[in-house]
Amino acid sequence: MDLKNKKKRWKHTKFKQSFYHACQGLKTMMGEERNLRFHFLAAAAALILGWFLKLTAGEWLWLCLSISFVIINEIWNTVAENIVDLVTDYQYNLLAKKAKDMAAGAVLLSALFALIVALIIFVPKLCNLF
């Protein structure tokens, strides 16, 4: 009669527990995803360069937006890849390939956007230095 209460719950009811699991997810991503580590390294370089060049508030907003966009898309790409692998049991499937390729394409587009933002912000400032 009380079977619902005896099942293991997947939903976390406490904020602290949800926060812990979110941090575990980021830790897993950093440990397992080479591309995410590259994106974080590139982001750190851009942030350091931005600090050195004394960006305006608007430039900081664009830079942080583009960095966040790339990292969030990289995380969703990894989620999509893991779900596809789970569903297909690592067997080749044309639809699985399409899903993975499209998720990777989203990361590529966001990375290109970030590159364009970085060029617009940094090139004029670097040209003024030299």
BANU-482975 format. One line per 2 residues: number of its first residue (from 1); their letters; for each residue x, y, z of N, C-alpha, C, CB. Coordinates in Angstrom, 1 decimal, decimal comma. Glycine has a CB too. Layout:
<nodes>
NUM	a	X:Y:Z:X:Y:Z:X:Y:Z:X:Y:Z  ...
</nodes>
This chain:
<nodes>
1	md	0,8:-1,2:0,0:0,0:0,0:0,0:0,9:1,3:0,0:-0,9:0,0:1,2  2,0:1,3:0,7:2,9:2,4:0,8:4,1:2,2:-0,1:3,3:2,6:2,2
3	lk	3,9:1,6:-1,3:5,0:1,4:-2,2:5,7:2,6:-2,7:4,6:0,6:-3,4  5,0:3,7:-2,9:5,6:4,9:-3,4:6,6:5,4:-2,4:4,5:6,0:-3,6
5	nk	6,4:5,3:-1,1:7,4:5,8:-0,1:8,6:5,0:0,0:6,7:6,0:1,2  8,5:3,7:-0,4:9,6:2,8:-0,3:10,6:2,8:-1,4:9,1:1,4:-0,1
7	kk	10,2:3,4:-2,5:11,1:3,5:-3,7:12,1:4,6:-3,5:10,3:3,9:-5,0  13,3:4,4:-4,0:14,4:5,4:-3,9:14,0:6,6:-4,7:15,7:4,8:-4,4
9	rw	14,2:7,8:-4,1:13,8:9,0:-4,8:15,0:9,5:-5,6:13,4:10,1:-3,7  14,7:10,0:-6,8:15,7:10,6:-7,7:15,7:12,1:-7,5:15,4:10,2:-9,1
11	kh	14,6:12,7:-7,0:14,5:14,1:-6,9:15,0:14,5:-5,5:13,0:14,6:-7,1  15,9:15,5:-5,5:16,4:16,0:-4,3:15,5:17,1:-3,7:17,9:16,5:-4,5
13	tk	15,2:17,0:-2,5:14,3:18,0:-1,9:15,1:19,1:-1,1:13,4:17,3:-0,9  16,3:18,9:-0,9:17,1:19,9:-0,1:18,1:20,6:-1,1:17,9:19,2:1,0
15	fk	18,1:21,9:-1,0:19,0:22,7:-1,8:20,5:22,3:-1,7:18,9:24,2:-1,5  20,9:22,1:-0,5:22,3:21,7:-0,2:22,6:20,4:-1,0:22,6:21,5:1,3
17	qs	21,7:19,4:-1,0:22,0:18,2:-1,7:22,0:18,4:-3,2:20,8:17,2:-1,4  21,1:19,2:-3,7:21,1:19,5:-5,2:22,4:20,3:-5,6:19,9:20,4:-5,5
19	fy	22,8:21,2:-4,7:24,0:21,9:-5,0:25,2:21,0:-5,0:24,2:23,0:-4,0  25,3:20,1:-4,1:26,4:19,1:-4,0:26,4:18,3:-5,3:26,2:18,2:-2,8
21	ha	25,3:17,8:-5,8:25,3:16,9:-7,0:25,6:17,7:-8,2:23,9:16,3:-7,1  25,2:19,0:-8,2:25,6:19,9:-9,4:27,1:20,1:-9,4:24,9:21,2:-9,3
23	cq	27,7:20,2:-8,2:29,2:20,4:-8,2:29,9:19,1:-8,6:29,6:20,8:-6,7  29,3:18,0:-8,2:29,8:16,6:-8,6:29,8:16,5:-10,1:29,0:15,5:-7,9
25	gl	28,7:17,0:-10,7:28,6:16,9:-12,2:29,7:17,8:-12,8:27,2:17,5:-12,6  30,0:19,0:-12,3:31,0:19,8:-12,9:32,4:19,1:-12,7:31,0:21,2:-12,2
27	kt	32,6:18,5:-11,5:33,8:17,9:-11,2:34,0:16,7:-12,2:33,9:17,4:-9,7  33,0:15,9:-12,4:33,1:14,8:-13,4:33,4:15,3:-14,8:31,7:14,0:-13,4
29	mm	32,7:16,4:-15,2:33,0:17,0:-16,5:34,5:17,4:-16,6:32,1:18,2:-16,8  35,0:18,1:-15,6:36,4:18,5:-15,7:37,4:17,4:-15,7:36,7:19,5:-14,5
31	ge	37,0:16,3:-15,0:37,9:15,2:-15,0:37,9:14,3:-16,2:37,6:14,3:-13,8  36,7:14,3:-16,9:36,5:13,3:-18,0:36,5:14,0:-19,4:35,3:12,6:-17,8
33	er	36,2:15,3:-19,5:36,0:15,9:-20,8:37,1:16,8:-21,1:34,7:16,7:-20,8  38,0:16,3:-22,0:39,2:17,1:-22,5:38,7:18,4:-23,1:40,0:16,3:-23,5
35	nl	37,7:18,4:-23,9:37,3:19,7:-24,6:36,8:20,7:-23,6:36,1:19,4:-25,6  36,2:20,3:-22,5:35,7:21,3:-21,5:36,9:21,9:-20,8:34,8:20,6:-20,5
37	rf	38,0:21,1:-20,5:39,2:21,6:-19,9:39,8:22,6:-20,9:40,2:20,4:-19,6  39,8:22,3:-22,2:40,3:23,3:-23,2:39,5:24,6:-23,1:40,3:22,7:-24,6
39	hf	38,2:24,5:-23,1:37,4:25,7:-23,0:37,6:26,5:-21,8:35,9:25,3:-23,1  37,8:25,8:-20,6:38,1:26,6:-19,4:39,5:27,2:-19,5:38,1:25,6:-18,2
41	la	40,5:26,6:-20,1:41,8:27,2:-20,3:41,7:28,4:-21,2:42,8:26,1:-20,9  41,0:28,3:-22,3:40,8:29,4:-23,2:40,0:30,6:-22,5:40,0:29,0:-24,4
43	aa	39,0:30,2:-21,7:38,3:31,2:-20,9:39,2:31,9:-19,9:37,1:30,6:-20,2  40,0:31,2:-19,2:41,0:31,8:-18,2:41,9:32,7:-19,0:41,8:30,7:-17,5
45	aa	42,4:32,3:-20,1:43,3:33,2:-20,9:42,6:34,5:-21,3:43,8:32,5:-22,1  41,3:34,4:-21,7:40,6:35,5:-22,2:40,3:36,5:-21,0:39,2:35,1:-22,8
47	li	40,0:35,9:-19,8:39,7:36,7:-18,6:40,9:37,4:-18,1:39,1:35,8:-17,5  42,1:36,7:-18,2:43,3:37,4:-17,8:43,7:38,5:-18,7:44,5:36,3:-17,7
49	lg	43,5:38,3:-20,0:43,8:39,3:-21,0:42,8:40,5:-20,8:43,7:38,7:-22,4  41,6:40,2:-20,6:40,6:41,2:-20,3:40,9:42,1:-19,1:39,2:40,6:-20,1
51	wf	41,4:41,4:-18,0:41,9:42,2:-16,9:43,0:43,1:-17,2:42,2:41,2:-15,7  44,0:42,5:-17,9:45,2:43,2:-18,3:44,8:44,5:-19,2:46,2:42,3:-19,1
53	lk	43,9:44,3:-20,1:43,5:45,3:-21,0:42,4:46,3:-20,4:43,0:44,7:-22,3  42,0:46,0:-19,2:41,0:46,9:-18,5:39,7:47,1:-19,4:41,7:48,3:-18,2
55	lt	39,0:46,0:-19,6:37,8:46,0:-20,4:36,7:46,9:-19,7:37,3:44,6:-20,6  35,9:47,4:-20,5:34,7:48,2:-20,0:33,7:47,2:-19,5:34,1:49,1:-21,1
57	ag	32,7:47,7:-18,8:31,6:46,8:-18,2:30,9:46,1:-19,4:30,6:47,6:-17,4  30,6:46,8:-20,4:29,9:46,1:-21,6:30,8:45,1:-22,2:29,6:47,2:-22,6
59	ew	32,1:45,3:-22,3:33,0:44,3:-22,9:33,1:43,1:-22,0:34,4:44,9:-23,1  33,1:43,3:-20,7:33,1:42,2:-19,7:31,8:41,3:-19,9:33,2:42,7:-18,3
61	lw	30,7:42,0:-20,0:29,4:41,3:-20,2:29,4:40,4:-21,4:28,2:42,3:-20,3  29,9:41,0:-22,6:30,0:40,2:-23,8:30,9:39,0:-23,7:30,4:41,0:-25,0
63	lc	32,1:39,3:-23,1:33,1:38,2:-22,9:32,5:37,1:-22,0:34,4:38,8:-22,3  32,0:37,5:-20,9:31,4:36,4:-20,0:30,3:35,7:-20,6:31,0:37,1:-18,6
65	ls	29,4:36,4:-21,3:28,3:35,7:-22,0:28,8:34,7:-23,0:27,4:36,8:-22,7  29,8:35,1:-23,8:30,3:34,1:-24,8:31,0:32,9:-24,2:31,2:34,8:-25,8
67	is	31,7:33,2:-23,1:32,4:32,1:-22,4:31,4:31,1:-21,8:33,3:32,6:-21,2  30,4:31,7:-21,1:29,3:30,9:-20,5:28,6:30,1:-21,6:28,3:31,7:-19,8
69	fv	28,3:30,7:-22,7:27,6:30,0:-23,8:28,4:28,8:-24,3:27,4:31,0:-25,0  29,7:28,9:-24,5:30,5:27,8:-24,9:30,5:26,7:-23,9:31,9:28,3:-25,2
71	ii	30,7:27,0:-22,6:30,8:26,0:-21,6:29,5:25,3:-21,4:31,3:26,6:-20,2  28,4:26,1:-21,4:27,1:25,4:-21,2:26,8:24,5:-22,4:26,0:26,5:-21,1
73	ne	27,1:24,9:-23,6:26,9:24,1:-24,8:27,7:22,8:-24,7:27,1:24,8:-26,0  28,9:23,0:-24,2:29,8:21,8:-24,1:29,2:20,8:-23,1:31,2:22,2:-23,6
75	iw	28,7:21,3:-22,0:28,0:20,4:-21,0:26,8:19,7:-21,6:27,6:21,2:-19,7  26,0:20,5:-22,3:24,8:19,8:-23,0:25,2:18,8:-24,0:23,9:20,9:-23,6
77	nt	26,3:19,1:-24,7:26,8:18,2:-25,7:27,2:16,8:-25,0:28,1:18,8:-26,5  27,9:17,0:-23,9:28,3:15,7:-23,2:27,0:15,0:-22,6:29,2:16,1:-22,0
79	va	26,0:15,7:-22,2:24,8:15,1:-21,7:24,2:14,3:-22,9:23,8:16,2:-21,2  24,1:15,0:-24,1:23,5:14,3:-25,2:24,3:13,1:-25,6:23,4:15,3:-26,4
81	en	25,6:13,2:-25,6:26,4:12,0:-25,9:26,2:10,8:-25,0:27,9:12,4:-25,9  26,2:11,2:-23,7:25,9:10,1:-22,7:24,6:9,5:-22,8:26,1:10,7:-21,3
83	iv	23,5:10,3:-23,1:22,2:9,7:-23,2:22,2:8,8:-24,5:21,2:10,8:-23,3  22,7:9,3:-25,6:22,8:8,5:-26,8:23,5:7,2:-26,5:23,4:9,3:-27,9
85	dl	24,7:7,2:-25,9:25,4:6,0:-25,6:24,6:5,1:-24,7:26,7:6,4:-24,9  23,9:5,6:-23,7:23,1:4,8:-22,8:22,0:4,1:-23,6:22,5:5,7:-21,7
87	vt	21,3:4,8:-24,5:20,2:4,3:-25,2:20,6:3,3:-26,3:19,4:5,4:-25,9  21,7:3,5:-26,9:22,2:2,6:-28,0:23,1:1,5:-27,5:22,9:3,4:-29,1
89	dy	23,5:1,6:-26,2:24,4:0,6:-25,7:25,7:0,6:-26,5:23,8:-0,8:-25,6  26,2:1,8:-26,9:27,4:2,0:-27,6:27,5:1,3:-29,0:28,6:1,5:-26,8
91	qy	26,3:1,0:-29,5:26,2:0,4:-30,8:26,0:1,5:-31,9:25,1:-0,7:-30,9  26,6:1,4:-33,0:26,4:2,4:-34,1:25,0:2,5:-34,5:27,4:2,2:-35,3
93	nl	24,5:3,7:-34,6:23,2:4,0:-35,1:23,2:5,3:-35,8:22,1:3,9:-33,9  22,6:5,4:-37,0:22,7:6,6:-37,8:22,0:7,8:-37,1:22,0:6,4:-39,1
95	la	20,9:7,6:-36,4:20,2:8,6:-35,7:21,0:9,1:-34,5:18,8:8,2:-35,2  21,7:8,1:-33,9:22,6:8,5:-32,7:23,7:9,3:-33,2:23,1:7,2:-32,1
97	kk	24,3:9,0:-34,3:25,4:9,8:-34,9:24,9:11,2:-35,2:25,9:9,1:-36,2  23,7:11,3:-35,8:23,2:12,6:-36,1:23,0:13,5:-34,9:21,8:12,5:-36,9
99	ak	22,4:12,9:-33,8:22,2:13,6:-32,6:23,5:14,1:-32,0:21,5:12,7:-31,6  24,5:13,2:-32,0:25,9:13,6:-31,4:26,5:14,7:-32,3:26,8:12,4:-31,4
101	dm	26,4:14,6:-33,6:27,0:15,6:-34,5:26,3:16,9:-34,3:26,9:15,1:-36,0  25,0:16,9:-34,2:24,3:18,2:-34,0:24,6:18,8:-32,7:22,7:18,0:-34,1
103	aa	24,8:18,1:-31,6:25,2:18,6:-30,3:26,6:19,2:-30,4:25,1:17,5:-29,2  27,5:18,5:-31,1:28,8:19,0:-31,3:28,8:20,3:-32,2:29,7:17,9:-32,0
105	ga	27,9:20,3:-33,1:27,7:21,5:-34,0:27,3:22,7:-33,2:26,7:21,3:-35,1  26,5:22,5:-32,2:26,1:23,6:-31,3:27,3:24,2:-30,5:25,0:23,2:-30,3
107	vl	28,2:23,3:-30,1:29,4:23,7:-29,4:30,3:24,5:-30,4:30,1:22,5:-28,8  30,4:24,0:-31,6:31,2:24,7:-32,6:30,7:26,1:-32,9:31,3:23,9:-33,9
109	ls	29,4:26,2:-33,1:28,8:27,5:-33,3:29,0:28,5:-32,2:27,3:27,4:-33,6  28,9:28,0:-30,9:29,1:28,9:-29,8:30,5:29,3:-29,6:28,5:28,2:-28,5
111	al	31,4:28,3:-30,0:32,9:28,7:-29,9:33,2:29,7:-31,0:33,7:27,4:-30,1  32,6:29,6:-32,2:32,9:30,6:-33,2:32,3:32,0:-32,8:32,2:30,2:-34,5
113	fa	31,2:32,0:-32,1:30,6:33,2:-31,6:31,6:33,8:-30,6:29,2:33,0:-30,9  32,1:33,0:-29,7:33,0:33,5:-28,7:34,3:34,0:-29,3:33,4:32,4:-27,7
115	li	34,8:33,4:-30,4:36,0:33,8:-31,1:35,7:35,2:-31,7:36,4:32,8:-32,1  34,6:35,4:-32,3:34,2:36,7:-32,9:34,1:37,7:-31,9:32,9:36,6:-33,7
117	va	33,5:37,5:-30,8:33,4:38,4:-29,7:34,8:38,8:-29,2:32,6:37,9:-28,5  35,7:37,8:-29,0:37,0:38,0:-28,5:37,8:38,9:-29,6:37,8:36,7:-28,3
119	li	37,6:38,6:-30,8:38,3:39,4:-31,8:37,8:40,9:-31,8:38,1:38,8:-33,2  36,5:41,0:-31,7:36,0:42,4:-31,7:36,5:43,2:-30,5:34,4:42,4:-31,7
121	if	36,6:42,5:-29,4:37,0:43,2:-28,1:38,5:43,4:-28,1:36,5:42,4:-26,9  39,3:42,3:-28,4:40,7:42,3:-28,1:41,6:42,9:-29,2:41,2:41,0:-27,9
123	vp	41,2:42,7:-30,5:42,1:43,2:-31,6:42,3:44,7:-31,5:41,5:42,8:-32,9  41,3:45,5:-31,4:41,5:47,0:-31,4:42,4:47,4:-30,2:40,2:47,7:-31,3
125	kl	42,1:46,7:-29,0:42,9:47,1:-27,8:44,4:46,7:-28,0:42,3:46,4:-26,6  44,6:45,5:-28,5:46,0:45,0:-28,7:46,7:45,9:-29,8:46,0:43,5:-29,1
127	cn	46,0:46,3:-30,8:46,6:47,1:-31,9:47,0:48,5:-31,3:45,6:47,3:-33,0  46,2:49,0:-30,3:46,6:50,3:-29,7:47,8:50,2:-28,8:45,4:50,8:-28,9
129	lf	48,1:49,0:-28,3:49,3:48,8:-27,5:50,5:48,8:-28,3:49,1:47,4:-26,7  50,4:48,3:-29,5:51,6:48,2:-30,4:51,8:49,2:-31,4:51,7:46,8:-31,0
</nodes>
